[in-house]
Amino acid sequence: MPQPAAAEPLEIDCRSVKTRLDRGEPFVLLDCREADEHALVRIEAARLIPMSELQQRVGELSDEREREVIVHCHHGGRSLRVAMWLREQGFPKARSMAGGIDQWAQEIDPSLPRY
């Protein structure tokens, strides 16, 4: 009997996300921070759906169920919860970007403001 595929690791580091963006790999980068945080600093490729609105707006992602959805927040706590919730909703490749946009600002783009 074939074994089910191993689940994707729940977290991915920001350097791996940057590499995938640079290569143009197909995935969704989802920012789950609130709009005021997004206004302060953002990753241009990311799509904003705040965690507080996700239950009402998850339908906006329905076409992305088979793609990898990489979620980021400020430090990685909310995005981890969102990634686990998305997996429960039928997004088996949902992952959290460890360290969030704060880690991204330190390792990838030091020109970004930190808060």
C-alpha positions as CSV (number, residue, x, y, z in Angstrom):
1,M,0.0,0.0,0.0
2,P,1.4,3.5,-0.8
3,Q,2.3,5.6,2.1
4,P,0.7,9.1,2.4
5,A,3.1,11.9,1.6
6,A,4.8,13.4,4.5
7,A,3.3,16.7,5.6
8,E,5.3,19.9,4.7
9,P,7.2,21.2,7.7
10,L,5.1,23.8,9.5
11,E,7.8,26.5,9.4
12,I,10.1,27.8,6.7
13,D,13.0,30.3,7.2
14,C,12.9,33.7,5.6
15,R,16.0,33.1,3.4
16,S,14.2,30.1,1.8
17,V,11.1,32.3,1.2
18,K,13.3,35.0,-0.4
19,T,15.0,32.4,-2.7
20,R,11.6,31.1,-3.8
21,L,10.4,34.7,-4.5
22,D,13.6,35.4,-6.5
23,R,13.1,32.2,-8.6
24,G,9.4,33.1,-9.3
25,E,8.2,29.9,-7.7
26,P,4.4,29.6,-7.4
27,F,3.2,30.1,-3.9
28,V,1.1,32.6,-1.9
29,L,2.8,34.8,0.6
30,L,0.2,35.8,3.1
31,D,0.6,38.6,5.6
32,C,-1.7,38.0,8.6
33,R,-0.8,41.2,10.5
34,E,-3.3,44.0,11.0
35,A,-3.7,46.8,8.5
36,D,-1.9,49.4,10.7
37,E,1.2,47.0,11.0
38,H,1.1,46.5,7.2
39,A,1.1,50.3,6.7
40,L,4.3,50.5,8.7
41,V,6.3,47.9,6.8
42,R,5.5,45.2,4.3
43,I,7.0,42.7,1.9
44,E,5.7,43.8,-1.5
45,A,4.9,40.3,-2.8
46,A,2.7,39.5,0.2
47,R,-1.1,39.6,0.2
48,L,-2.7,41.1,3.3
49,I,-5.5,39.2,5.1
50,P,-5.4,40.1,8.8
51,M,-5.7,37.2,11.2
52,S,-8.7,39.0,12.7
53,E,-10.5,38.8,9.3
54,L,-9.3,35.4,8.1
55,Q,-12.3,33.3,9.1
56,Q,-14.6,35.6,7.1
57,R,-12.1,36.0,4.2
58,V,-10.7,32.4,3.8
59,G,-12.8,32.0,0.7
60,E,-10.5,34.4,-1.1
61,L,-7.9,31.7,-0.9
62,S,-10.1,28.9,-2.1
63,D,-8.3,28.7,-5.5
64,E,-5.0,28.3,-3.7
65,R,-5.7,25.0,-1.8
66,E,-3.2,23.0,-3.7
67,R,-0.5,25.7,-3.7
68,E,1.9,26.4,-0.8
69,V,0.6,29.2,1.3
70,I,3.4,30.8,3.4
71,V,2.1,33.0,6.2
72,H,4.1,35.8,7.9
73,C,3.4,38.1,10.8
74,H,5.6,40.3,13.0
75,H,7.6,37.7,14.8
76,G,6.1,34.3,13.8
77,G,3.6,33.5,16.5
78,R,0.4,34.5,14.8
79,S,1.5,33.1,11.4
80,L,2.2,29.7,13.1
81,R,-1.4,29.7,14.4
82,V,-2.8,30.8,11.1
83,A,-0.8,28.1,9.2
84,M,-2.1,25.4,11.5
85,W,-5.7,26.7,11.1
86,L,-5.3,26.8,7.3
87,R,-4.2,23.2,7.4
88,E,-7.3,22.3,9.3
89,Q,-9.4,24.2,6.6
90,G,-7.9,22.1,3.8
91,F,-4.7,23.9,2.9
92,P,-2.2,21.0,3.5
93,K,0.8,23.1,2.3
94,A,0.3,26.1,4.6
95,R,3.5,27.1,6.4
96,S,4.7,29.9,8.7
97,M,7.7,32.0,8.0
98,A,9.8,31.7,11.1
99,G,10.7,35.0,12.7
100,G,8.2,37.0,10.7
101,I,8.8,40.3,9.0
102,D,11.2,41.3,11.9
103,Q,13.6,38.5,10.9
104,W,13.1,39.4,7.2
105,A,14.2,43.0,8.0
106,Q,17.3,41.7,9.8
107,E,18.4,39.1,7.3
108,I,16.9,40.0,3.9
109,D,16.1,43.7,3.7
110,P,17.8,45.8,6.4
111,S,16.3,49.0,4.8
112,L,12.9,48.0,6.1
113,P,11.8,49.7,9.4
114,R,11.4,47.5,12.5
115,Y,8.8,48.0,15.1
